[in-house]
Amino acid sequence: MNISTRLISIVGVTVLLGACSSKTLVESDLGLKGAPDWVNKGTQYLNDQGGRLFHGVGEAPPMGVESLQKSTADNRARTEVARIFTSYMDAVSSDYTAASSGGGAGMSEQAMSQQIKSFTKLNLSGVKIIARWKDKKTNVIYSLAELDHKSVQSMVNTTQTMNGDLKQYIINHGENVFDKMGKE
């Protein structure tokens, strides 16, 4: 191998390695080859250029009727969003309780818990199915549900049944709680 061929090979390998290292790598839970990243990543908090998002992934095995299979995968994805959104609201509640116990205007834990449960049910109506994928090998259908944190903030602003202090706390600190939970 002459020097020019060797130099071209080294440059080519360096460029390829550079291209690979700049690609975003996804830590996979499922390891399904050929699946979209969201299938392998699973349910998560996502904070990127698209905003602060709650993502839920659901799946359904073959059921004989594809529309039923899609509906099942969609419902399971929405359930995953509900699960992580409930964890988020629990964290907001905990943070609010800690902040208000320092002398601020508080409310009973029971009343706050009821308001958060009501708000959670109301807000989950904003969950959208944004993608589906069918594994050609197994015929399992995966659905991706999304709830945007901006829509959560918007619903907090418009809800009439929430305590004003709690509402203001969510408006002022909700994104910080989201960011904290996304790192856990």
TORLUM-584147 format. One record per residue (C-alpha): residue number from 0; residue in three letters; x, y, z. Coordinates in nm, 3 decimals. Each point is the difference from the previous one (the first is absolute). Example, Ala and Ser with C-alpha at 12.3 -4.5 7.8 and 13.67 -1.06 7.14 Angstrom:
BEGIN
num, residu, x, y, z
0, ALA, 1.230, -0.450, 0.780
1, SER, 0.137, 0.344, -0.066
***
This chain:
BEGIN
num, residu, x, y, z
0, MET, 0.000, 0.000, 0.000
1, ASN, 0.156, 0.329, -0.105
2, ILE, 0.000, 0.317, 0.216
3, SER, -0.281, 0.180, -0.188
4, THR, -0.231, -0.303, 0.028
5, ARG, 0.082, -0.034, 0.370
6, LEU, -0.062, 0.374, 0.055
7, ILE, -0.336, -0.017, -0.179
8, SER, -0.095, -0.303, 0.212
9, ILE, 0.093, 0.176, 0.324
10, VAL, -0.192, 0.314, -0.099
11, GLY, -0.301, -0.210, -0.103
12, VAL, -0.004, -0.192, 0.328
13, THR, 0.039, 0.325, 0.197
14, VAL, -0.293, 0.160, -0.184
15, LEU, -0.216, -0.309, 0.058
16, LEU, 0.086, -0.009, 0.370
17, GLY, -0.073, 0.370, 0.028
18, ALA, -0.337, -0.047, -0.167
19, CYS, -0.085, -0.286, 0.235
20, SER, 0.100, 0.192, 0.309
21, SER, -0.218, 0.298, -0.092
22, LYS, -0.307, -0.220, -0.035
23, THR, -0.233, -0.007, 0.299
24, LEU, 0.015, -0.341, 0.160
25, VAL, -0.308, -0.148, 0.158
26, GLU, 0.019, -0.223, 0.303
27, SER, -0.238, -0.277, -0.090
28, ASP, -0.230, -0.177, 0.243
29, LEU, -0.137, -0.245, -0.256
30, GLY, 0.281, -0.027, -0.251
31, LEU, -0.233, -0.046, -0.297
32, LYS, 0.202, 0.035, -0.318
33, GLY, -0.164, 0.222, -0.258
34, ALA, -0.241, 0.151, 0.252
35, PRO, -0.032, 0.376, 0.039
36, ASP, 0.200, 0.146, 0.289
37, TRP, -0.318, 0.073, 0.197
38, VAL, -0.092, -0.370, 0.005
39, ASN, 0.335, -0.098, 0.147
40, LYS, 0.016, 0.293, 0.242
41, GLY, -0.346, -0.063, 0.142
42, THR, -0.199, 0.221, 0.234
43, GLN, 0.191, 0.309, 0.109
44, TYR, 0.023, 0.368, 0.077
45, LEU, 0.152, 0.173, -0.301
46, ASN, 0.149, 0.349, -0.001
47, ASP, 0.136, 0.100, -0.340
48, GLN, -0.053, 0.254, -0.276
49, GLY, -0.360, -0.125, -0.025
50, GLY, -0.067, 0.111, 0.358
51, ARG, -0.066, -0.177, 0.328
52, LEU, -0.198, -0.310, -0.084
53, PHE, -0.150, -0.298, 0.177
54, HIS, 0.036, -0.303, -0.231
55, GLY, -0.176, -0.330, 0.056
56, VAL, 0.055, -0.313, -0.209
57, GLY, -0.257, -0.277, -0.017
58, GLU, -0.005, -0.324, -0.191
59, ALA, -0.254, -0.259, -0.106
60, PRO, 0.053, -0.351, -0.135
61, PRO, -0.186, -0.123, -0.308
62, MET, -0.372, -0.030, 0.074
63, GLY, -0.149, -0.095, -0.332
64, VAL, -0.155, 0.345, -0.051
65, GLU, 0.260, 0.268, -0.066
66, SER, -0.223, 0.291, 0.106
67, LEU, -0.050, -0.166, 0.342
68, GLN, 0.374, -0.059, 0.024
69, LYS, 0.074, 0.368, -0.078
70, SER, -0.260, 0.116, 0.250
71, THR, 0.151, -0.225, 0.268
72, ALA, 0.352, 0.128, -0.068
73, ASP, -0.131, 0.361, 0.005
74, ASN, -0.178, -0.052, 0.333
75, ARG, 0.307, -0.159, 0.154
76, ALA, 0.213, 0.293, -0.118
77, ARG, -0.248, 0.246, 0.156
78, THR, 0.012, -0.203, 0.322
79, GLU, 0.378, 0.037, 0.004
80, VAL, -0.032, 0.378, -0.038
81, ALA, -0.252, -0.001, 0.286
82, ARG, 0.241, -0.197, 0.216
83, ILE, 0.293, 0.239, -0.048
84, PHE, -0.223, 0.308, 0.014
85, THR, -0.135, -0.118, 0.336
86, SER, 0.360, -0.034, 0.123
87, TYR, 0.067, 0.353, -0.123
88, MET, -0.305, 0.138, 0.182
89, ASP, 0.102, -0.188, 0.316
90, ALA, 0.339, 0.173, -0.021
91, VAL, -0.169, 0.339, -0.051
92, SER, -0.221, -0.071, 0.301
93, SER, 0.297, -0.098, 0.215
94, ASP, 0.199, 0.307, -0.102
95, TYR, -0.300, 0.228, 0.057
96, THR, -0.068, -0.153, 0.342
97, ALA, 0.365, 0.053, 0.100
98, ALA, -0.005, 0.360, -0.125
99, SER, -0.333, 0.091, 0.160
100, SER, 0.083, -0.159, 0.335
101, GLY, 0.262, 0.270, 0.044
102, GLY, -0.270, 0.254, 0.084
103, GLY, -0.175, 0.049, -0.332
104, ALA, -0.373, -0.033, -0.054
105, GLY, -0.062, -0.371, -0.004
106, MET, -0.296, -0.230, -0.024
107, SER, -0.080, -0.338, 0.143
108, GLU, 0.181, -0.292, -0.154
109, GLN, -0.332, -0.170, -0.072
110, ALA, -0.137, 0.302, -0.190
111, MET, 0.321, 0.036, -0.198
112, SER, 0.005, -0.370, -0.083
113, GLN, -0.359, 0.018, -0.129
114, GLN, 0.079, 0.306, -0.214
115, ILE, 0.305, -0.170, -0.150
116, LYS, -0.197, -0.319, -0.078
117, SER, -0.276, 0.205, -0.167
118, PHE, 0.253, 0.203, -0.198
119, THR, 0.185, -0.316, -0.108
120, LYS, -0.320, -0.155, -0.138
121, LEU, -0.088, 0.322, -0.181
122, ASN, 0.347, 0.050, -0.144
123, LEU, 0.039, -0.352, -0.134
124, SER, -0.266, 0.080, -0.257
125, GLY, 0.279, 0.197, -0.175
126, VAL, 0.208, -0.314, -0.067
127, LYS, 0.052, -0.061, -0.372
128, ILE, 0.113, -0.308, -0.189
129, ILE, 0.282, 0.132, -0.217
130, ALA, 0.147, -0.319, -0.149
131, ARG, -0.052, -0.371, -0.054
132, TRP, 0.238, -0.271, -0.113
133, LYS, -0.065, -0.363, -0.090
134, ASP, 0.276, -0.256, 0.046
135, LYS, -0.005, -0.202, -0.323
136, LYS, 0.151, -0.306, 0.171
137, THR, -0.246, -0.028, 0.289
138, ASN, -0.290, 0.218, -0.125
139, VAL, 0.000, 0.180, 0.337
140, ILE, -0.125, 0.358, -0.034
141, TYR, 0.161, 0.277, 0.208
142, SER, -0.162, 0.339, 0.063
143, LEU, 0.159, 0.321, 0.124
144, ALA, -0.216, 0.235, 0.209
145, GLU, 0.110, 0.354, 0.083
146, LEU, -0.101, 0.269, 0.245
147, ASP, 0.172, 0.335, -0.040
148, HIS, 0.089, 0.184, 0.320
149, LYS, -0.118, 0.324, -0.164
150, SER, -0.352, -0.143, -0.019
151, VAL, 0.028, -0.092, 0.368
152, GLN, 0.093, 0.361, 0.082
153, SER, -0.284, 0.127, -0.219
154, MET, -0.253, -0.222, 0.176
155, VAL, 0.131, 0.114, 0.340
156, ASN, -0.059, 0.359, -0.110
157, THR, -0.359, -0.068, -0.104
158, THR, -0.115, -0.235, 0.276
159, GLN, -0.245, 0.157, 0.242
160, THR, -0.004, -0.275, 0.262
161, MET, 0.361, 0.017, 0.113
162, ASN, 0.119, 0.189, 0.307
163, GLY, 0.161, 0.327, -0.112
164, ASP, 0.325, -0.056, 0.192
165, LEU, 0.044, -0.351, -0.141
166, LYS, -0.082, 0.127, -0.348
167, GLN, 0.259, 0.276, 0.027
168, TYR, 0.256, -0.246, 0.134
169, ILE, -0.049, -0.231, -0.301
170, ILE, 0.025, 0.294, -0.240
171, ASN, 0.319, 0.127, 0.165
172, HIS, 0.174, -0.328, 0.084
173, GLY, -0.153, -0.270, -0.222
174, GLU, 0.280, 0.009, -0.257
175, ASN, 0.265, -0.034, 0.272
176, VAL, -0.178, -0.305, 0.141
177, PHE, -0.022, -0.146, -0.352
178, ASP, 0.372, 0.058, -0.060
179, LYS, 0.087, -0.157, 0.335
180, MET, -0.211, -0.309, -0.072
181, GLY, 0.141, -0.032, -0.351
182, LYS, 0.351, -0.034, 0.147
183, GLU, -0.099, -0.275, 0.245
***
